[in-house]
Amino acid sequence: MKENMLAMNKKNFLGSVCAAFALAAVVSSCGDGKTRSTGWEFSRNMYDPIAYNPDQPNNNFKNKMTAQLPPENTTPIGFERFEFDNSLEEYERAGRELTNPLAVTEANLAKGDALYHTYCAVCHGKDGKGDGPITKDRSVTDSRGTRALENFPPPPSYQKSDGANSSRGGAMSELSVGKIYHTIYYGHNSMGSHASQLSPEERWQVVMYVQELQKK
């Protein structure tokens, strides 16, 4: 009986302490109704960092600016430089010089398949025939009624059996890995660059999967 009473008293004491802390926190955070003060703030240094903000003046540099340009010829951590420019000549050079560094494995093909259907199939179609959903008639219904959506021009088919040609010359089914990679990196015509969406390894996995579609 005595042990039960002690346990109950202990619980009541802890409950009272917690309630007191909660009440103190609420009261201290309230303003006095006369000023713009919001009361005490917890961990003020989390709101006012010691480090400079990028747009703040900074006397530590000659130009008095915090945001500085990186030194020439430096490469950011995690960034892989692509040594080909966005031009037809560099596109052709990429086609001649680039090779896929990844081995053709079930794992790489499966990853390429998943990435292709995430980023590419919406235009190129699930089988690479250029019949993705946004190339077809579509409509949307909302509070303003039903209206047709703009169709994107269908890209040429990758499949060998379709015999489609690239707008930059040559059959789509014969595009080399370098040309496909260059197009993923920079984009072409209505296709935007996918360099920010896909890592270098993921781009090569997509290239590998596209080559499988070229065989059909």
Secondary structure, 3 states (H helix, E strand, C coil): CHHHHHHHHHHHHHHHHHHHHHHHHHHHHCCCCCCCCCCCCCCHHHCCCCCCCCCCECCCCCCCECCCCCCCCCCCCCCCCCCCCCCHHHHHHHHHHCCCCCCCCHHHHHHHHHHHHHHCHHHHCCCCCCCCHHHCCCEEEECCEEEECCCCCCCCCCCHHHCCECCCCCEHHHCCHHHHHHHHHHCECCECCCCCCCCHHHHHHHHHHHHHHHCC
